[in-house]
Amino acid sequence: MYFSQNISAAACCIALFCCLLLPTLAGAQNDLTPPTAPDYSQSACWAALPFREDAADETPKGISPTRDEENK
């Protein structure tokens, strides 16, 4: 019984390997092109900037604000 359970587990692992990794190894992802690089000279390409008020300026609930945030 123990031997047959090990064989079943090994078969499942091999099947999982085939389903997840073989498409990658076969070149299925070679068709994808990488995205273009962001133009960091534009402020729209930045998630947060010191001169722009955005979500990065917010303090999460339960966290006390810093002195800089209190002086706004």
N, CA, C and O atoms as a Maestro MAE file, in Angstrom:
{
 s_m_m2io_version
 :::
 2.0.0
}

f_m_ct {
 s_m_title
 :::
 protein
 m_atom[288] {
  # First column is atom index #
  i_m_mmod_type
  r_m_x_coord
  r_m_y_coord
  r_m_z_coord
  i_m_residue_number
  s_m_chain_name
  s_m_pdb_residue_name
  s_m_pdb_atom_name
  i_m_atomic_number
  :::
  1 25 0.828 -1.186 0.000 1 A "MET " " N  " 7
  2 3 0.000 0.000 0.000 1 A "MET " " CA " 6
  3 2 0.876 1.255 0.000 1 A "MET " " C  " 6
  4 15 0.602 2.187 -0.756 1 A "MET " " O  " 8
  5 25 1.907 1.299 0.817 2 A "TYR " " N  " 7
  6 3 2.795 2.452 0.896 2 A "TYR " " CA " 6
  7 2 3.480 2.681 -0.446 2 A "TYR " " C  " 6
  8 15 3.629 3.822 -0.884 2 A "TYR " " O  " 8
  9 25 3.896 1.603 -1.094 3 A "PHE " " N  " 7
  10 3 4.564 1.701 -2.389 3 A "PHE " " CA " 6
  11 2 3.632 2.282 -3.446 3 A "PHE " " C  " 6
  12 15 4.046 3.124 -4.243 3 A "PHE " " O  " 8
  13 25 2.386 1.842 -3.457 4 A "SER " " N  " 7
  14 3 1.438 2.331 -4.464 4 A "SER " " CA " 6
  15 2 1.105 3.803 -4.230 4 A "SER " " C  " 6
  16 15 0.852 4.526 -5.194 4 A "SER " " O  " 8
  17 25 1.096 4.267 -2.982 5 A "GLN " " N  " 7
  18 3 0.856 5.682 -2.704 5 A "GLN " " CA " 6
  19 2 2.024 6.528 -3.203 5 A "GLN " " C  " 6
  20 15 1.820 7.630 -3.713 5 A "GLN " " O  " 8
  21 25 3.243 6.019 -3.058 6 A "ASN " " N  " 7
  22 3 4.409 6.750 -3.547 6 A "ASN " " CA " 6
  23 2 4.401 6.851 -5.063 6 A "ASN " " C  " 6
  24 15 4.768 7.883 -5.625 6 A "ASN " " O  " 8
  25 25 3.984 5.784 -5.722 7 A "ILE " " N  " 7
  26 3 3.892 5.797 -7.184 7 A "ILE " " CA " 6
  27 2 2.840 6.808 -7.626 7 A "ILE " " C  " 6
  28 15 3.057 7.545 -8.588 7 A "ILE " " O  " 8
  29 25 1.708 6.849 -6.936 8 A "SER " " N  " 7
  30 3 0.650 7.800 -7.282 8 A "SER " " CA " 6
  31 2 1.123 9.232 -7.077 8 A "SER " " C  " 6
  32 15 0.844 10.098 -7.906 8 A "SER " " O  " 8
  33 25 1.828 9.488 -5.998 9 A "ALA " " N  " 7
  34 3 2.347 10.828 -5.735 9 A "ALA " " CA " 6
  35 2 3.377 11.219 -6.796 9 A "ALA " " C  " 6
  36 15 3.391 12.359 -7.259 9 A "ALA " " O  " 8
  37 25 4.226 10.286 -7.174 10 A "ALA " " N  " 7
  38 3 5.225 10.562 -8.199 10 A "ALA " " CA " 6
  39 2 4.557 10.842 -9.543 10 A "ALA " " C  " 6
  40 15 4.993 11.730 -10.275 10 A "ALA " " O  " 8
  41 25 3.513 10.102 -9.871 11 A "ALA " " N  " 7
  42 3 2.796 10.318 -11.121 11 A "ALA " " CA " 6
  43 2 2.131 11.692 -11.132 11 A "ALA " " C  " 6
  44 15 2.114 12.362 -12.165 11 A "ALA " " O  " 8
  45 25 1.589 12.111 -10.007 12 A "CYS " " N  " 7
  46 3 0.972 13.436 -9.914 12 A "CYS " " CA " 6
  47 2 2.021 14.530 -10.087 12 A "CYS " " C  " 6
  48 15 1.770 15.531 -10.758 12 A "CYS " " O  " 8
  49 25 3.179 14.344 -9.491 13 A "CYS " " N  " 7
  50 3 4.247 15.337 -9.625 13 A "CYS " " CA " 6
  51 2 4.723 15.445 -11.069 13 A "CYS " " C  " 6
  52 15 4.964 16.547 -11.562 13 A "CYS " " O  " 8
  53 25 4.857 14.326 -11.739 14 A "ILE " " N  " 7
  54 3 5.285 14.331 -13.136 14 A "ILE " " CA " 6
  55 2 4.236 14.999 -14.014 14 A "ILE " " C  " 6
  56 15 4.576 15.759 -14.921 14 A "ILE " " O  " 8
  57 25 2.967 14.721 -13.750 15 A "ALA " " N  " 7
  58 3 1.891 15.339 -14.525 15 A "ALA " " CA " 6
  59 2 1.871 16.844 -14.303 15 A "ALA " " C  " 6
  60 15 1.678 17.604 -15.252 15 A "ALA " " O  " 8
  61 25 2.066 17.282 -13.069 16 A "LEU " " N  " 7
  62 3 2.106 18.705 -12.765 16 A "LEU " " CA " 6
  63 2 3.283 19.366 -13.471 16 A "LEU " " C  " 6
  64 15 3.143 20.459 -14.021 16 A "LEU " " O  " 8
  65 25 4.425 18.721 -13.459 17 A "PHE " " N  " 7
  66 3 5.605 19.231 -14.140 17 A "PHE " " CA " 6
  67 2 5.321 19.409 -15.633 17 A "PHE " " C  " 6
  68 15 5.664 20.435 -16.221 17 A "PHE " " O  " 8
  69 25 4.704 18.417 -16.225 18 A "CYS " " N  " 7
  70 3 4.411 18.473 -17.662 18 A "CYS " " CA " 6
  71 2 3.431 19.596 -17.990 18 A "CYS " " C  " 6
  72 15 3.595 20.285 -18.996 18 A "CYS " " O  " 8
  73 25 2.435 19.781 -17.166 19 A "CYS " " N  " 7
  74 3 1.428 20.809 -17.438 19 A "CYS " " CA " 6
  75 2 1.969 22.218 -17.237 19 A "CYS " " C  " 6
  76 15 1.590 23.132 -17.969 19 A "CYS " " O  " 8
  77 25 2.840 22.404 -16.265 20 A "LEU " " N  " 7
  78 3 3.303 23.746 -15.944 20 A "LEU " " CA " 6
  79 2 4.572 24.153 -16.669 20 A "LEU " " C  " 6
  80 15 4.694 25.301 -17.095 20 A "LEU " " O  " 8
  81 25 5.508 23.250 -16.816 21 A "LEU " " N  " 7
  82 3 6.813 23.639 -17.324 21 A "LEU " " CA " 6
  83 2 7.052 23.332 -18.789 21 A "LEU " " C  " 6
  84 15 7.813 24.046 -19.442 21 A "LEU " " O  " 8
  85 25 6.446 22.322 -19.314 22 A "LEU " " N  " 7
  86 3 6.711 21.972 -20.705 22 A "LEU " " CA " 6
  87 2 6.302 23.052 -21.696 22 A "LEU " " C  " 6
  88 15 7.033 23.282 -22.659 22 A "LEU " " O  " 8
  89 25 5.154 23.734 -21.506 23 A "PRO " " N  " 7
  90 3 4.860 24.816 -22.461 23 A "PRO " " CA " 6
  91 2 5.939 25.895 -22.463 23 A "PRO " " C  " 6
  92 15 6.242 26.464 -23.511 23 A "PRO " " O  " 8
  93 25 6.511 26.176 -21.317 24 A "THR " " N  " 7
  94 3 7.591 27.159 -21.242 24 A "THR " " CA " 6
  95 2 8.828 26.647 -21.940 24 A "THR " " C  " 6
  96 15 9.470 27.376 -22.695 24 A "THR " " O  " 8
  97 25 9.162 25.405 -21.693 25 A "LEU " " N  " 7
  98 3 10.348 24.827 -22.304 25 A "LEU " " CA " 6
  99 2 10.188 24.672 -23.809 25 A "LEU " " C  " 6
  100 15 11.174 24.694 -24.546 25 A "LEU " " O  " 8
  101 25 8.962 24.517 -24.263 26 A "ALA " " N  " 7
  102 3 8.709 24.317 -25.685 26 A "ALA " " CA " 6
  103 2 8.710 25.626 -26.460 26 A "ALA " " C  " 6
  104 15 8.572 25.617 -27.683 26 A "ALA " " O  " 8
  105 25 8.864 26.753 -25.768 27 A "GLY " " N  " 7
  106 3 8.931 28.032 -26.460 27 A "GLY " " CA " 6
  107 2 7.606 28.741 -26.595 27 A "GLY " " C  " 6
  108 15 7.465 29.624 -27.441 27 A "GLY " " O  " 8
  109 25 6.631 28.378 -25.785 28 A "ALA " " N  " 7
  110 3 5.322 29.023 -25.873 28 A "ALA " " CA " 6
  111 2 5.404 30.500 -25.517 28 A "ALA " " C  " 6
  112 15 4.573 31.288 -25.968 28 A "ALA " " O  " 8
  113 25 6.379 30.885 -24.725 29 A "GLN " " N  " 7
  114 3 6.482 32.277 -24.320 29 A "GLN " " CA " 6
  115 2 7.405 33.086 -25.231 29 A "GLN " " C  " 6
  116 15 7.610 34.275 -24.989 29 A "GLN " " O  " 8
  117 25 7.948 32.487 -26.243 30 A "ASN " " N  " 7
  118 3 8.823 33.218 -27.160 30 A "ASN " " CA " 6
  119 2 8.050 34.230 -27.999 30 A "ASN " " C  " 6
  120 15 8.645 35.142 -28.575 30 A "ASN " " O  " 8
  121 25 6.731 34.077 -28.073 31 A "ASP " " N  " 7
  122 3 5.912 34.986 -28.867 31 A "ASP " " CA " 6
  123 2 5.691 36.325 -28.160 31 A "ASP " " C  " 6
  124 15 5.292 37.296 -28.801 31 A "ASP " " O  " 8
  125 25 5.940 36.390 -26.874 32 A "LEU " " N  " 7
  126 3 5.682 37.602 -26.109 32 A "LEU " " CA " 6
  127 2 6.822 38.598 -26.286 32 A "LEU " " C  " 6
  128 15 7.997 38.233 -26.251 32 A "LEU " " O  " 8
  129 25 6.460 39.835 -26.474 33 A "THR " " N  " 7
  130 3 7.475 40.877 -26.557 33 A "THR " " CA " 6
  131 2 7.460 41.666 -25.256 33 A "THR " " C  " 6
  132 15 6.393 41.883 -24.681 33 A "THR " " O  " 8
  133 25 8.609 42.094 -24.786 34 A "PRO " " N  " 7
  134 3 8.634 42.851 -23.525 34 A "PRO " " CA " 6
  135 2 8.001 44.225 -23.719 34 A "PRO " " C  " 6
  136 15 8.021 44.769 -24.823 34 A "PRO " " O  " 8
  137 25 7.444 44.781 -22.657 35 A "PRO " " N  " 7
  138 3 6.843 46.112 -22.790 35 A "PRO " " CA " 6
  139 2 7.919 47.170 -23.028 35 A "PRO " " C  " 6
  140 15 9.092 46.975 -22.709 35 A "PRO " " O  " 8
  141 25 7.493 48.277 -23.588 36 A "THR " " N  " 7
  142 3 8.441 49.369 -23.810 36 A "THR " " CA " 6
  143 2 8.827 49.990 -22.475 36 A "THR " " C  " 6
  144 15 8.046 49.973 -21.523 36 A "THR " " O  " 8
  145 25 10.012 50.528 -22.414 37 A "ALA " " N  " 7
  146 3 10.496 51.141 -21.177 37 A "ALA " " CA " 6
  147 2 9.728 52.430 -20.904 37 A "ALA " " C  " 6
  148 15 9.411 53.173 -21.833 37 A "ALA " " O  " 8
  149 25 9.427 52.699 -19.635 38 A "PRO " " N  " 7
  150 3 8.726 53.947 -19.318 38 A "PRO " " CA " 6
  151 2 9.619 55.164 -19.549 38 A "PRO " " C  " 6
  152 15 10.842 55.087 -19.426 38 A "PRO " " O  " 8
  153 25 8.996 56.268 -19.879 39 A "ASP " " N  " 7
  154 3 9.717 57.524 -20.073 39 A "ASP " " CA " 6
  155 2 9.678 58.278 -18.745 39 A "ASP " " C  " 6
  156 15 8.712 58.980 -18.447 39 A "ASP " " O  " 8
  157 25 10.735 58.124 -17.954 40 A "TYR " " N  " 7
  158 3 10.749 58.691 -16.620 40 A "TYR " " CA " 6
  159 2 10.889 60.205 -16.606 40 A "TYR " " C  " 6
  160 15 10.894 60.803 -15.530 40 A "TYR " " O  " 8
  161 25 11.001 60.837 -17.756 41 A "SER " " N  " 7
  162 3 10.990 62.294 -17.786 41 A "SER " " CA " 6
  163 2 9.560 62.816 -17.643 41 A "SER " " C  " 6
  164 15 9.360 64.008 -17.408 41 A "SER " " O  " 8
  165 25 8.569 61.943 -17.782 42 A "GLN " " N  " 7
  166 3 7.167 62.312 -17.619 42 A "GLN " " CA " 6
  167 2 6.699 61.903 -16.232 42 A "GLN " " C  " 6
  168 15 6.936 60.774 -15.804 42 A "GLN " " O  " 8
  169 25 6.041 62.804 -15.532 43 A "SER " " N  " 7
  170 3 5.597 62.493 -14.172 43 A "SER " " CA " 6
  171 2 4.524 61.407 -14.144 43 A "SER " " C  " 6
  172 15 4.337 60.762 -13.113 43 A "SER " " O  " 8
  173 25 3.819 61.192 -15.249 44 A "ALA " " N  " 7
  174 3 2.796 60.141 -15.294 44 A "ALA " " CA " 6
  175 2 3.404 58.741 -15.198 44 A "ALA " " C  " 6
  176 15 2.695 57.787 -14.878 44 A "ALA " " O  " 8
  177 25 4.685 58.603 -15.467 45 A "CYS " " N  " 7
  178 3 5.345 57.297 -15.417 45 A "CYS " " CA " 6
  179 2 5.818 56.927 -14.019 45 A "CYS " " C  " 6
  180 15 6.365 55.842 -13.820 45 A "CYS " " O  " 8
  181 25 5.618 57.805 -13.056 46 A "TRP " " N  " 7
  182 3 6.065 57.561 -11.686 46 A "TRP " " CA " 6
  183 2 4.863 57.227 -10.803 46 A "TRP " " C  " 6
  184 15 3.797 57.826 -10.946 46 A "TRP " " O  " 8
  185 25 5.035 56.277 -9.900 47 A "ALA " " N  " 7
  186 3 3.961 55.922 -8.969 47 A "ALA " " CA " 6
  187 2 3.805 56.983 -7.888 47 A "ALA " " C  " 6
  188 15 2.694 57.230 -7.418 47 A "ALA " " O  " 8
  189 25 4.900 57.607 -7.492 48 A "ALA " " N  " 7
  190 3 4.856 58.646 -6.464 48 A "ALA " " CA " 6
  191 2 5.962 59.656 -6.728 48 A "ALA " " C  " 6
  192 15 7.064 59.303 -7.149 48 A "ALA " " O  " 8
  193 25 5.650 60.898 -6.475 49 A "LEU " " N  " 7
  194 3 6.631 61.975 -6.607 49 A "LEU " " CA " 6
  195 2 6.510 62.885 -5.382 49 A "LEU " " C  " 6
  196 15 5.415 63.033 -4.838 49 A "LEU " " O  " 8
  197 25 7.600 63.491 -4.943 50 A "PRO " " N  " 7
  198 3 7.537 64.304 -3.737 50 A "PRO " " CA " 6
  199 2 6.657 65.550 -3.869 50 A "PRO " " C  " 6
  200 15 6.120 66.026 -2.869 50 A "PRO " " O  " 8
  201 25 6.503 66.078 -5.065 51 A "PHE " " N  " 7
  202 3 5.717 67.293 -5.247 51 A "PHE " " CA " 6
  203 2 4.269 67.025 -5.624 51 A "PHE " " C  " 6
  204 15 3.502 67.969 -5.812 51 A "PHE " " O  " 8
  205 25 3.877 65.761 -5.738 52 A "ARG " " N  " 7
  206 3 2.510 65.409 -6.128 52 A "ARG " " CA " 6
  207 2 1.835 64.669 -4.973 52 A "ARG " " C  " 6
  208 15 2.425 63.758 -4.393 52 A "ARG " " O  " 8
  209 25 0.614 65.052 -4.641 53 A "GLU " " N  " 7
  210 3 -0.118 64.349 -3.584 53 A "GLU " " CA " 6
  211 2 -0.771 63.118 -4.206 53 A "GLU " " C  " 6
  212 15 -1.531 63.221 -5.169 53 A "GLU " " O  " 8
  213 25 -0.461 61.952 -3.639 54 A "ASP " " N  " 7
  214 3 -0.975 60.694 -4.176 54 A "ASP " " CA " 6
  215 2 -1.116 59.689 -3.043 54 A "ASP " " C  " 6
  216 15 -0.953 60.040 -1.875 54 A "ASP " " O  " 8
  217 25 -1.416 58.452 -3.382 55 A "ALA " " N  " 7
  218 3 -1.646 57.412 -2.370 55 A "ALA " " CA " 6
  219 2 -0.417 57.150 -1.503 55 A "ALA " " C  " 6
  220 15 -0.554 56.678 -0.375 55 A "ALA " " O  " 8
  221 25 0.770 57.443 -2.005 56 A "ALA " " N  " 7
  222 3 1.978 57.232 -1.224 56 A "ALA " " CA " 6
  223 2 2.075 58.203 -0.054 56 A "ALA " " C  " 6
  224 15 2.845 57.972 0.878 56 A "ALA " " O  " 8
  225 25 1.309 59.277 -0.092 57 A "ASP " " N  " 7
  226 3 1.327 60.266 0.982 57 A "ASP " " CA " 6
  227 2 0.384 59.901 2.129 57 A "ASP " " C  " 6
  228 15 0.412 60.552 3.174 57 A "ASP " " O  " 8
  229 25 -0.435 58.895 1.958 58 A "GLU " " N  " 7
  230 3 -1.411 58.514 2.978 58 A "GLU " " CA " 6
  231 2 -0.775 57.582 4.003 58 A "GLU " " C  " 6
  232 15 0.116 56.796 3.681 58 A "GLU " " O  " 8
  233 25 -1.245 57.683 5.231 59 A "THR " " N  " 7
  234 3 -0.800 56.802 6.299 59 A "THR " " CA " 6
  235 2 -1.851 55.711 6.486 59 A "THR " " C  " 6
  236 15 -3.037 56.021 6.598 59 A "THR " " O  " 8
  237 25 -1.446 54.439 6.523 60 A "PRO " " N  " 7
  238 3 -2.417 53.358 6.706 60 A "PRO " " CA " 6
  239 2 -3.139 53.473 8.050 60 A "PRO " " C  " 6
  240 15 -2.589 54.011 9.010 60 A "PRO " " O  " 8
  241 25 -4.357 52.971 8.112 61 A "LYS " " N  " 7
  242 3 -5.120 52.984 9.354 61 A "LYS " " CA " 6
  243 2 -4.368 52.202 10.419 61 A "LYS " " C  " 6
  244 15 -3.793 51.149 10.144 61 A "LYS " " O  " 8
  245 25 -4.378 52.718 11.615 62 A "GLY " " N  " 7
  246 3 -3.712 52.043 12.727 62 A "GLY " " CA " 6
  247 2 -2.257 52.447 12.899 62 A "GLY " " C  " 6
  248 15 -1.620 52.038 13.870 62 A "GLY " " O  " 8
  249 25 -1.720 53.234 11.986 63 A "ILE " " N  " 7
  250 3 -0.338 53.704 12.064 63 A "ILE " " CA " 6
  251 2 -0.378 55.200 12.362 63 A "ILE " " C  " 6
  252 15 -1.096 55.948 11.698 63 A "ILE " " O  " 8
  253 25 0.386 55.635 13.352 64 A "SER " " N  " 7
  254 3 0.385 57.061 13.666 64 A "SER " " CA " 6
  255 2 1.230 57.810 12.637 64 A "SER " " C  " 6
  256 15 2.276 57.320 12.211 64 A "SER " " O  " 8
  257 25 0.770 59.004 12.239 65 A "PRO " " N  " 7
  258 3 1.503 59.768 11.219 65 A "PRO " " CA " 6
  259 2 2.842 60.281 11.751 65 A "PRO " " C  " 6
  260 15 3.033 60.429 12.958 65 A "PRO " " O  " 8
  261 25 3.751 60.545 10.836 66 A "THR " " N  " 7
  262 3 5.042 61.112 11.200 66 A "THR " " CA " 6
  263 2 4.897 62.623 11.372 66 A "THR " " C  " 6
  264 15 3.840 63.180 11.074 66 A "THR " " O  " 8
  265 25 5.940 63.283 11.845 67 A "ARG " " N  " 7
  266 3 5.887 64.739 12.032 67 A "ARG " " CA " 6
  267 2 5.648 65.451 10.702 67 A "ARG " " C  " 6
  268 15 4.915 66.440 10.656 67 A "ARG " " O  " 8
  269 25 6.243 64.971 9.642 68 A "ASP " " N  " 7
  270 3 6.060 65.598 8.331 68 A "ASP " " CA " 6
  271 2 4.597 65.565 7.917 68 A "ASP " " C  " 6
  272 15 4.090 66.533 7.352 68 A "ASP " " O  " 8
  273 25 3.919 64.464 8.193 69 A "GLU " " N  " 7
  274 3 2.516 64.336 7.809 69 A "GLU " " CA " 6
  275 2 1.611 65.194 8.698 69 A "GLU " " C  " 6
  276 15 0.571 65.671 8.244 69 A "GLU " " O  " 8
  277 25 1.997 65.389 9.947 70 A "GLU " " N  " 7
  278 3 1.203 66.225 10.846 70 A "GLU " " CA " 6
  279 2 1.308 67.693 10.484 70 A "GLU " " C  " 6
  280 15 0.376 68.453 10.744 70 A "GLU " " O  " 8
  281 25 2.424 68.118 9.886 71 A "ASN " " N  " 7
  282 3 2.655 69.518 9.569 71 A "ASN " " CA " 6
  283 2 2.091 69.947 8.223 71 A "ASN " " C  " 6
  284 15 2.299 71.090 7.814 71 A "ASN " " O  " 8
  285 25 1.399 69.082 7.535 72 A "LYS " " N  " 7
  286 3 0.839 69.432 6.212 72 A "LYS " " CA " 6
  287 2 -0.283 70.413 6.345 72 A "LYS " " C  " 6
  288 15 -0.871 70.819 5.343 72 A "LYS " " O  " 8
  :::
 }
 m_bond[287] {
  # First column is bond index #
  i_m_from
  i_m_to
  i_m_order
  :::
  1 1 2 1
  2 2 3 1
  3 3 4 2
  4 3 5 1
  5 5 6 1
  6 6 7 1
  7 7 8 2
  8 7 9 1
  9 9 10 1
  10 10 11 1
  11 11 12 2
  12 11 13 1
  13 13 14 1
  14 14 15 1
  15 15 16 2
  16 15 17 1
  17 17 18 1
  18 18 19 1
  19 19 20 2
  20 19 21 1
  21 21 22 1
  22 22 23 1
  23 23 24 2
  24 23 25 1
  25 25 26 1
  26 26 27 1
  27 27 28 2
  28 27 29 1
  29 29 30 1
  30 30 31 1
  31 31 32 2
  32 31 33 1
  33 33 34 1
  34 34 35 1
  35 35 36 2
  36 35 37 1
  37 37 38 1
  38 38 39 1
  39 39 40 2
  40 39 41 1
  41 41 42 1
  42 42 43 1
  43 43 44 2
  44 43 45 1
  45 45 46 1
  46 46 47 1
  47 47 48 2
  48 47 49 1
  49 49 50 1
  50 50 51 1
  51 51 52 2
  52 51 53 1
  53 53 54 1
  54 54 55 1
  55 55 56 2
  56 55 57 1
  57 57 58 1
  58 58 59 1
  59 59 60 2
  60 59 61 1
  61 61 62 1
  62 62 63 1
  63 63 64 2
  64 63 65 1
  65 65 66 1
  66 66 67 1
  67 67 68 2
  68 67 69 1
  69 69 70 1
  70 70 71 1
  71 71 72 2
  72 71 73 1
  73 73 74 1
  74 74 75 1
  75 75 76 2
  76 75 77 1
  77 77 78 1
  78 78 79 1
  79 79 80 2
  80 79 81 1
  81 81 82 1
  82 82 83 1
  83 83 84 2
  84 83 85 1
  85 85 86 1
  86 86 87 1
  87 87 88 2
  88 87 89 1
  89 89 90 1
  90 90 91 1
  91 91 92 2
  92 91 93 1
  93 93 94 1
  94 94 95 1
  95 95 96 2
  96 95 97 1
  97 97 98 1
  98 98 99 1
  99 99 100 2
  100 99 101 1
  101 101 102 1
  102 102 103 1
  103 103 104 2
  104 103 105 1
  105 105 106 1
  106 106 107 1
  107 107 108 2
  108 107 109 1
  109 109 110 1
  110 110 111 1
  111 111 112 2
  112 111 113 1
  113 113 114 1
  114 114 115 1
  115 115 116 2
  116 115 117 1
  117 117 118 1
  118 118 119 1
  119 119 120 2
  120 119 121 1
  121 121 122 1
  122 122 123 1
  123 123 124 2
  124 123 125 1
  125 125 126 1
  126 126 127 1
  127 127 128 2
  128 127 129 1
  129 129 130 1
  130 130 131 1
  131 131 132 2
  132 131 133 1
  133 133 134 1
  134 134 135 1
  135 135 136 2
  136 135 137 1
  137 137 138 1
  138 138 139 1
  139 139 140 2
  140 139 141 1
  141 141 142 1
  142 142 143 1
  143 143 144 2
  144 143 145 1
  145 145 146 1
  146 146 147 1
  147 147 148 2
  148 147 149 1
  149 149 150 1
  150 150 151 1
  151 151 152 2
  152 151 153 1
  153 153 154 1
  154 154 155 1
  155 155 156 2
  156 155 157 1
  157 157 158 1
  158 158 159 1
  159 159 160 2
  160 159 161 1
  161 161 162 1
  162 162 163 1
  163 163 164 2
  164 163 165 1
  165 165 166 1
  166 166 167 1
  167 167 168 2
  168 167 169 1
  169 169 170 1
  170 170 171 1
  171 171 172 2
  172 171 173 1
  173 173 174 1
  174 174 175 1
  175 175 176 2
  176 175 177 1
  177 177 178 1
  178 178 179 1
  179 179 180 2
  180 179 181 1
  181 181 182 1
  182 182 183 1
  183 183 184 2
  184 183 185 1
  185 185 186 1
  186 186 187 1
  187 187 188 2
  188 187 189 1
  189 189 190 1
  190 190 191 1
  191 191 192 2
  192 191 193 1
  193 193 194 1
  194 194 195 1
  195 195 196 2
  196 195 197 1
  197 197 198 1
  198 198 199 1
  199 199 200 2
  200 199 201 1
  201 201 202 1
  202 202 203 1
  203 203 204 2
  204 203 205 1
  205 205 206 1
  206 206 207 1
  207 207 208 2
  208 207 209 1
  209 209 210 1
  210 210 211 1
  211 211 212 2
  212 211 213 1
  213 213 214 1
  214 214 215 1
  215 215 216 2
  216 215 217 1
  217 217 218 1
  218 218 219 1
  219 219 220 2
  220 219 221 1
  221 221 222 1
  222 222 223 1
  223 223 224 2
  224 223 225 1
  225 225 226 1
  226 226 227 1
  227 227 228 2
  228 227 229 1
  229 229 230 1
  230 230 231 1
  231 231 232 2
  232 231 233 1
  233 233 234 1
  234 234 235 1
  235 235 236 2
  236 235 237 1
  237 237 238 1
  238 238 239 1
  239 239 240 2
  240 239 241 1
  241 241 242 1
  242 242 243 1
  243 243 244 2
  244 243 245 1
  245 245 246 1
  246 246 247 1
  247 247 248 2
  248 247 249 1
  249 249 250 1
  250 250 251 1
  251 251 252 2
  252 251 253 1
  253 253 254 1
  254 254 255 1
  255 255 256 2
  256 255 257 1
  257 257 258 1
  258 258 259 1
  259 259 260 2
  260 259 261 1
  261 261 262 1
  262 262 263 1
  263 263 264 2
  264 263 265 1
  265 265 266 1
  266 266 267 1
  267 267 268 2
  268 267 269 1
  269 269 270 1
  270 270 271 1
  271 271 272 2
  272 271 273 1
  273 273 274 1
  274 274 275 1
  275 275 276 2
  276 275 277 1
  277 277 278 1
  278 278 279 1
  279 279 280 2
  280 279 281 1
  281 281 282 1
  282 282 283 1
  283 283 284 2
  284 283 285 1
  285 285 286 1
  286 286 287 1
  287 287 288 2
  :::
 }
}
